């Protein structure tokens, strides 16, 4: 998808539409966290992103790929900063998350346990 605001909205809707069979709270959390990772991709990425959502009986897995090699940073929230909370939210709420380098691009992923968060 193109790395712009309209694509962010469409991508969040895609996550919600893909997860109609999971509990509402997990779907809502997946949309929120995907939005944070997607926004990072648009702000810091190379003008495009790929989104993948997978489910299994006990988890949801979301991946966002873009063309930048750098890894996202979990910043401590601060009243002095207008941005930088996204990965702190992902870190606090996802069951697990990480970054993988795949050739010329990176993939930021997170998992949510359907039986409740394990963190």
Helices and strands as residue ranges (DSSP letters): H 5-18, H 24-44, E 50-56, E 59-66, H 86-93, E 96-102, E 105-113
